[in-house]
Amino acid sequence: MAFREKSAWLMLIITLLVGGGLTFEVVQGFNSTSQWPPAVSVFTRLTVGLIVLSIVGQIALALVDRKSANRPADEREKTIQQRADAYSGILLGVLIVASLMTYLVHQHGDLLFLMALLSLVVAQAAEYVVEIIGYRRGY
């Protein structure tokens, strides 16, 4: 398995754990109190969680596979990354528009912020999935 594929797997797992955990917390909090939690709290926890786990995970991955960690991306890897970026960008655009349409209906700023944040997490996870598929298929 290529280093960048391992990295994509690692980041997908981290993104799903942190993003999914916070999404579950936000939904459970809303169900119990009928109010959306403060957006700053959710944003801070998501950002810090992703950064810390990403740094620790990438360092561990680089220590295990030192030879491949510093190797520049070849043409195949660049193509895979470009395709993943394109699909992720399209998905992000669609989800942001859906978030804005939801805001027009509910007129709740915290909900808009949380949906936009979730859109970023989903689009990033989708980018990792497309990368993994690209590495598995070979292009």
Buried (B, 14 or more C-beta within 10 A) or exposed (E): EBBBBBBBBBBBBBBBEBBEEBBEBBEEBBEEEEEBBEBEEBBEBBEEBBEEBBEEBBEEBBEEBEEBBEEEEEEEBEEBBEBBEEBBEEBBEEBBEEBEEBBEEEEBEBBBBBBBBBBBBBBBBBBBBBBBBBBEEEE
